Amino acid sequence: MFAEADSIPRAKYANMMHSDPNLSSTMTNQTEEEYGIRNSSASAVGTGMYDRMSCEGSPMMMSPWNQATPFTQTQWSSVEENLPQNGLIGSLVREEGHIYSLAATKDLLYTGSDSKNIRVWKNLKEFSAFKCNSGLVKAIVISGEKIFTGHQDGKIRVWKVSPKNQSLHKRSGTLPTLKDIFKASLKPRNYVEVKKHRTALWIKHADAVSCLSLNDEQGLLYSASWDRTIKVWRIADSKCLESIPAHDDAVNSVVSTTEAIVFSGSADGTVKAWKRDQQGKYTKHTLLQTLTKQESAVTALAVSKNGAAVYFGSSDGLVNFWEREKQLNYGGILKGHKLAVLCLEVAGSLVFSGSADKTICVWKRDGNIHTCLSVLTGHTGPVKCLAVEADREASERRDKKWIVYSGSLDKSVKVWGVSESFIDMNQMSMMQQQQQHVISHSEPFMSDGSFSSSAGGASSHRRH
C-alpha cells in the first residue's frame, strides 16, 4: 500500500507535450450537485442503479482466460517540455465510465470504473483490459501475481496474469469460494442477521465492498463493506478467517499496518484502531481505541509507512491526523478542501488528499506541522481515488519526487509529478489568507464535527 516499495522510470515521460485533451461537454456541464448525487451510495442503491443480481454466473460457465477486448488504443495527452516541479504530466480520457479505483505496481496501472472493464496501462499506453460483469469496481489491490478487486455486488474477485501472455488476465476465483459457501450453508450457526428480518452467511458481504487492504507480511487481505463489517481473508487458500462487526454504519475505509494494528473509518463518524492477535490458523481482532467520534462521515484513511501518523478525511472537507509514539494522540487538522475528502495517500513526507471539490492538496509533513506545497487542479469532477509511486530517476538525483495518479468521476485519469522540495508560494499565500491551515495542538478538537462550517460547506457523502 506504500509507494516506497515501487518505482517507475522517469524516461517514459520524455516524449510528452503539456496539453490536456478536451473533456466531454456533457461532463463539464454537470454541476457539483449532480456529482454529489452520483457519488452518494444511498441514491445509487436506492434507485436500483447497481443490481446485486447482475453479477456474473458460476466460474465454471466462464472462459478460463479473459481476452483483452479489442478497444482502440487511447493515447495519453502530451505536456509542454518545461515541466513544472509540481504539475500535470498527462491525462487519459475515455468516455466509458467514472473512475472509482486505481492500483499502481512498477510500470503497470490498473483502473476500475462503472463500465464493467478493468484496464491495464503500461508506459502510459493501454496494455490490456478484462471484463467483470458485476459492473462497478470499487477497489483494486495487488499482491504479487494476484489482483484482487472489490465490487458493488459484495464480492471480491481474484485475477492472475497469464504466464504465457502478460496482457491476459485469468479469473482465478471469488471470495468467498463456492466450496466454502456450500460448506458454511449446511450449518445454521453460520447465518447472522445483516438487516431486520434478513440473515446471510457470515463469510459473505451483504452489501458493497467499499475498500481492500493487504498485509503481505501475514498473507492477509482485509475487506470493508457497507454492511458495517470488516472481513479477514487468508490469501494462500482464500479462507475467510474472521468477520468483525466493526461499525454502526457503512465502513468506508480500512488500512492494515505491519505492526498488527488495523484502522477503520465509517459513515458513523468514527475511526477505530483494532489489535490483531494470531490464534493458531485464525485471527482475532479486538478494539484497541476509538480515535474519534464526529457528526461527519469518515470517508478516507491513510497511514504513514512507519505507522507514526494516521490521517482520515471526512465528508465536511477536513483531514484530521493522529500521531503515535507510545500511544495514539490527536495531532490536528488539515484544512484545504471545500467539499468531502474522498481519498488519501501517504508517500514519504507527503500527504495527498483528493476531494469532491475536484482538487488534490499536496501536504508536506515536518514533525506535526503540515504545509500545503500545492493544489493540483485540472479535473472537472470529484477526485475519487489516488495511487502514488516513487520517481526512480529523480531519486537517483537525490530529489525525492513522486508520480501521482488520480481517478475522477469526470471519466479521466491524470498523472502528476510532485517534488517534496517544491513549494507553490502563491498557493501557500492564498491558503494563509483563507486561513486554511493546520490547527495546532492548542486548538481543541470538537468531537461533534463543529469545524465543518469553516471547511466551506459540508457534503452529503456518507458511504464512499
C-alpha positions in Angstrom: 0.0 0.0 0.0 3.0 2.3 0.4 4.6 3.9 -2.6 8.2 3.5 -1.5 8.0 -0.2 -2.4 7.5 0.5 -6.1 9.1 2.9 -8.6 8.8 3.7 -12.3 11.4 5.1 -14.7 11.1 8.8 -15.5 12.2 8.2 -19.1 8.7 7.1 -20.1 7.5 10.7 -20.0 10.4 12.1 -22.1 8.4 12.4 -25.3 5.3 14.0 -23.9 3.9 17.5 -24.5 1.8 19.5 -22.0 -1.7 20.0 -23.4 -4.7 18.4 -21.7 -7.3 16.9 -24.0 -10.8 18.4 -24.1 -13.2 16.7 -21.7 -16.6 15.8 -22.8 -19.1 18.7 -23.0 -21.6 16.6 -21.0 -19.2 16.2 -18.1 -18.2 19.9 -18.0 -21.8 21.0 -17.9 -22.7 18.8 -15.0 -22.9 20.6 -11.6 -21.2 19.8 -8.4 -24.6 18.8 -7.0 -25.0 16.2 -9.7 -21.7 14.8 -8.8 -22.8 14.7 -5.2 -25.9 12.7 -6.2 -23.9 10.3 -8.3 -21.3 9.7 -5.6 -23.9 9.1 -3.0 -24.2 5.4 -2.4 -27.6 5.8 -0.9 -29.1 7.3 -4.1 -27.3 4.7 -6.2 -28.6 1.8 -4.3 -32.0 3.3 -3.7 -32.7 3.8 -7.4 -31.5 0.3 -8.3 -28.6 1.7 -10.3 -26.5 -1.2 -9.1 -28.3 -4.6 -9.1 -26.6 -7.2 -6.9 -28.3 -9.9 -9.0 -26.5 -8.7 -12.2 -23.2 -10.4 -11.1 -21.6 -12.9 -13.4 -22.5 -16.6 -13.2 -20.6 -19.6 -12.0 -16.8 -19.6 -12.8 -17.4 -23.0 -14.4 -19.5 -21.3 -17.1 -16.9 -18.8 -17.9 -13.9 -18.9 -20.3 -10.7 -19.6 -18.3 -9.0 -16.6 -19.9 -10.5 -13.2 -20.3 -9.1 -11.9 -23.6 -8.3 -8.3 -23.7 -11.2 -6.7 -25.5 -10.4 -5.0 -28.9 -10.6 -1.5 -27.6 -8.9 1.3 -29.6 -5.7 2.4 -28.1 -6.1 5.6 -26.1 -3.1 7.8 -26.0 -2.1 9.9 -23.0 -2.2 13.6 -23.8 1.1 15.4 -24.2 2.5 18.1 -21.9 4.8 21.1 -22.5 8.5 20.5 -22.3 9.3 22.8 -19.4 7.6 20.6 -16.9 6.9 22.3 -13.6 8.2 20.6 -10.4 4.6 20.0 -9.3 2.3 19.7 -12.2 0.4 17.7 -14.8 2.3 15.1 -16.8 -0.6 13.6 -18.8 -4.2 12.9 -18.9 -6.3 10.0 -20.1 -10.0 10.5 -21.1 -12.2 7.6 -22.2 -16.0 8.1 -22.4 -16.9 4.8 -20.8 -17.2 5.2 -17.1 -16.4 7.1 -14.0 -13.1 6.1 -12.4 -13.6 4.6 -8.9 -10.4 2.7 -8.2 -6.6 2.7 -9.0 -3.7 0.5 -8.3 -0.1 1.0 -9.5 2.7 -1.5 -9.5 6.1 -1.0 -11.2 5.2 0.0 -14.7 1.6 -1.0 -14.7 -1.5 1.0 -13.7 -4.9 -0.7 -13.1 -8.0 1.3 -13.3 -11.5 0.3 -12.3 -14.7 2.0 -13.2 -18.5 1.5 -13.5 -18.1 0.4 -17.1 -17.5 -3.3 -16.2 -13.9 -3.1 -17.5 -10.7 -3.2 -15.6 -8.0 -1.6 -17.7 -4.2 -2.1 -17.5 -1.9 0.7 -18.7 1.8 0.3 -19.4 4.2 3.2 -20.0 1.1 5.4 -20.2 -0.5 3.4 -23.1 -3.3 0.9 -23.0 -1.8 -2.5 -22.4 -4.8 -4.8 -21.8 -8.3 -5.0 -20.3 -10.5 -7.6 -18.7 -14.2 -7.5 -18.0 -16.2 -8.2 -14.9 -20.0 -8.4 -15.5 -20.8 -7.2 -12.0 -20.2 -3.6 -13.0 -18.8 -1.1 -10.6 -15.2 -1.8 -9.4 -14.8 0.0 -6.1 -11.3 -1.3 -5.0 -8.2 -2.8 -6.6 -5.1 -4.2 -4.7 -2.2 -6.2 -6.0 -0.3 -8.9 -4.2 2.5 -10.5 -6.3 0.8 -12.1 -9.3 -2.7 -11.8 -7.8 -5.0 -8.9 -8.4 -8.0 -8.5 -6.0 -11.0 -6.4 -7.0 -13.9 -5.4 -4.7 -17.3 -4.8 -6.2 -20.7 -3.2 -5.7 -22.3 -6.7 -5.6 -20.4 -7.5 -2.3 -18.0 -9.9 -3.9 -14.2 -9.9 -4.1 -12.8 -11.3 -7.3 -9.3 -12.7 -7.8 -7.3 -12.5 -11.1 -4.0 -13.9 -12.2 -1.8 -12.8 -15.1 -1.2 -15.4 -17.7 2.4 -16.7 -17.5 2.4 -17.0 -21.3 0.9 -13.6 -22.1 1.3 -10.7 -19.7 -1.6 -8.9 -21.3 -4.1 -11.7 -20.4 -5.8 -12.0 -17.0 -7.4 -15.1 -15.7 -10.3 -15.0 -13.3 -9.0 -17.5 -10.7 -11.7 -17.3 -8.1 -14.1 -15.3 -5.9 -14.1 -14.6 -2.2 -15.7 -16.5 -0.6 -15.3 -19.6 -2.8 -18.3 -21.6 -3.9 -16.9 -24.5 -1.9 -16.8 -22.5 1.3 -20.2 -21.1 0.7 -21.7 -24.6 0.3 -20.0 -25.9 3.4 -21.0 -23.0 5.5 -24.6 -23.1 4.3 -25.0 -26.5 5.9 -24.7 -25.2 9.4 -27.4 -22.8 10.8 -24.9 -21.2 13.2 -23.1 -19.7 10.2 -26.0 -17.4 9.4 -26.0 -14.0 11.0 -28.6 -11.1 10.9 -27.5 -8.5 8.4 -30.7 -6.5 8.3 -34.0 -6.6 10.1 -35.6 -10.0 9.2 -32.7 -10.8 6.9 -29.9 -13.3 7.5 -26.8 -14.2 5.5 -23.7 -16.3 5.8 -21.1 -14.6 8.0 -18.3 -15.3 5.4 -20.2 -13.2 2.7 -20.5 -9.5 2.5 -24.2 -8.5 2.4 -23.5 -5.1 0.7 -21.0 -3.3 -1.5 -17.2 -3.9 -0.8 -16.0 -0.3 -0.3 -12.3 -0.9 0.0 -9.5 -3.5 0.3 -6.2 -3.6 2.2 -3.3 -6.0 2.1 -1.0 -7.3 4.8 1.6 -9.1 2.7 3.8 -9.9 5.7 1.0 -12.0 7.3 -0.6 -13.1 4.0 -3.9 -11.4 4.8 -6.4 -9.4 2.9 -8.9 -7.1 4.6 -12.2 -6.1 3.0 -14.6 -3.5 4.3 -18.2 -3.1 3.3 -21.3 -1.0 3.6 -22.7 -4.0 5.5 -20.8 -2.5 8.5 -18.3 -5.4 8.8 -14.6 -6.0 8.1 -13.7 -9.4 6.9 -10.2 -11.0 7.1 -9.1 -13.4 4.4 -6.1 -15.7 4.2 -4.6 -15.2 0.7 -3.0 -18.6 0.5 -6.3 -20.6 0.5 -9.0 -17.9 0.1 -10.4 -18.7 3.5 -12.4 -16.1 5.5 -10.8 -16.2 8.9 -12.9 -13.6 10.7 -15.8 -11.2 10.3 -15.5 -8.1 12.5 -18.8 -6.2 13.3 -16.8 -3.0 13.2 -19.2 -0.1 13.0 -22.8 1.2 13.2 -22.9 2.3 9.6 -21.1 1.6 6.3 -17.4 1.0 6.6 -15.7 3.3 4.0 -12.1 2.6 4.6 -9.7 0.0 6.2 -5.9 0.1 6.4 -3.8 -2.7 7.8 -0.3 -1.9 9.2 2.8 -4.0 9.7 2.5 -3.7 13.5 -0.7 -5.8 13.9 -2.8 -2.7 14.0 -5.8 -2.2 11.6 -7.6 1.1 11.2 -11.2 1.5 10.0 -13.3 4.6 9.2 -17.1 4.7 8.8 -20.1 6.7 7.9 -21.0 6.6 11.5 -18.3 9.2 12.1 -15.8 7.0 13.9 -12.3 5.9 13.3 -11.3 2.7 15.2 -8.0 1.0 15.8 -8.0 -2.8 16.1 -5.3 -5.1 17.5 -4.7 -8.3 15.6 -3.9 -11.5 17.5 -3.0 -14.7 15.8 -4.8 -17.7 17.2 -3.5 -20.8 15.5 -4.7 -20.7 11.9 -7.1 -17.9 12.6 -7.1 -14.3 13.7 -8.8 -12.4 16.4 -9.2 -8.6 16.3 -10.1 -6.6 19.4 -10.9 -2.9 19.6 -7.9 -1.0 20.8 -9.1 2.6 20.7 -11.8 4.7 19.1 -9.8 7.7 17.7 -12.7 10.0 17.0 -16.5 10.2 17.0 -17.9 13.0 15.0 -21.0 14.0 13.1 -19.4 14.0 9.7 -18.9 10.7 7.9 -15.3 9.4 7.7 -14.7 8.8 4.0 -10.9 8.0 3.6 -8.0 6.7 5.7 -4.2 6.6 5.1 -1.3 5.6 7.4 2.3 6.6 7.1 4.7 3.7 6.3 6.2 3.6 9.7 2.8 3.9 11.3 3.7 7.2 13.1 0.7 9.1 11.7 -2.9 8.2 10.8 -4.9 10.5 8.5 -8.6 10.4 8.0 -10.7 12.5 5.6 -14.3 13.4 6.2 -17.5 14.5 4.4 -17.0 18.0 5.8 -13.8 18.5 3.7 -11.4 18.2 6.6 -8.4 15.9 7.1 -7.6 15.0 10.7 -4.5 13.3 11.8 -3.3 11.3 14.8 0.3 10.7 15.9 1.6 7.6 17.5 4.6 7.3 19.9 3.7 5.0 22.8 0.1 5.6 22.1 -2.1 7.4 19.6 -2.7 11.1 20.3 -4.6 13.7 18.3 -2.4 15.8 16.1 -4.5 18.4 14.3 -6.5 19.3 11.2 -5.5 20.0 7.6 -7.9 22.5 6.0 -7.7 22.7 2.3 -10.9 21.4 0.7 -14.4 22.9 0.3 -16.2 19.6 -0.2 -15.8 16.0 1.0 -12.4 14.3 1.1 -12.8 11.1 -1.0 -9.3 9.7 -1.0 -6.0 9.9 0.8 -2.4 8.6 0.2 0.8 9.0 2.1 4.2 8.8 0.4 7.5 9.8 2.0 6.9 13.1 3.9 3.9 13.9 1.7 0.2 13.5 2.2 -2.2 13.7 -0.8 -5.9 14.4 -0.4 -8.4 14.2 -3.2 -11.8 15.8 -2.9 -15.3 16.2 -4.3 -14.2 19.8 -5.0 -12.2 18.4 -7.9 -8.7 19.3 -6.4 -5.8 17.4 -4.9 -4.0 19.0 -2.0 -0.3 18.1 -1.5 0.8 18.4 2.1 4.4 18.1 3.5 4.8 16.9 7.0 7.6 18.2 9.2 7.1 16.8 12.7 3.5 17.6 13.5 3.4 20.6 11.2 1.9 20.2 7.7 2.5 22.7 4.9 0.4 22.8 1.8 3.0 22.6 -1.0 0.5 22.9 -3.9 -3.0 22.2 -5.0 -3.3 20.2 -8.2 -6.2 21.3 -10.4 -7.5 20.0 -13.7 -10.2 17.5 -13.0 -13.7 18.6 -13.8 -15.3 16.1 -11.5 -14.8 14.8 -7.9 -11.4 13.1 -7.4 -12.4 9.6 -6.3 -9.1 7.7 -6.0 -5.3 8.1 -5.8 -2.2 6.0 -6.3 1.4 7.1 -5.8 4.7 5.7 -7.0 8.3 6.9 -6.5 10.0 8.5 -9.5 13.1 6.4 -9.8 15.1 8.8 -11.9 14.5 11.7 -9.6 15.6 9.6 -6.6 18.9 8.8 -8.4 19.4 12.6 -8.4 18.6 12.6 -4.7 15.5 14.6 -5.4 12.5 13.0 -3.7 9.8 13.0 -6.3 6.6 11.1 -6.8 4.3 10.1 -9.7 0.7 10.6 -8.6 -2.3 9.0 -10.4 -5.7 10.5 -9.8 -9.0 9.0 -10.9 -12.1 11.1 -11.2 -15.8 10.9 -11.8 -15.1 13.1 -14.9 -14.1 9.7 -16.5 -10.4 10.6 -16.6 -7.1 9.6 -15.0 -4.5 12.2 -14.6 -0.8 11.8 -13.9 1.2 14.3 -11.9 4.8 14.8 -11.0 5.3 16.1 -7.4 8.5 17.0 -5.7 8.9 17.1 -2.0 11.3 20.2 -2.2 8.9 22.4 -4.3 6.6 24.9 -2.6 4.0 26.8 -4.6 4.3 30.2 -2.8 1.3 31.7 -4.5 -0.9 28.8 -3.3 0.6 28.9 0.2 -0.1 32.6 0.5 -3.7 32.1 -0.8 -4.3 29.4 1.8 -2.9 31.5 4.6 -5.2 34.4 3.6 -8.2 32.0 3.6 -7.0 30.6 7.0 -6.9 27.1 5.5 -4.0 25.9 7.6 -3.2 23.2 10.1 -4.8 23.6 13.5 -2.2 23.2 16.2 -2.3 21.1 19.4 -3.5 24.1 21.3 -6.7 24.4 19.3 -9.3 22.0 20.7 -10.8 19.2 18.6 -14.6 19.1 18.7 -15.9 15.6 18.6 -19.2 16.8 17.2 -17.6 17.8 13.9 -18.2 21.6 14.5 -15.3 22.5 12.2 -17.5 21.8 9.2 -18.6 25.5 8.9 -15.0 26.6 8.3 -14.4 24.0 5.7 -16.5 25.7 3.0 -19.7 23.6 3.3 -20.3 20.0 4.2 -21.1 17.4 1.7 -23.8 14.8 1.9 -21.4 11.9 1.2 -21.8 9.2 3.8 -21.0 6.0 2.1 -17.9 6.2 -0.1 
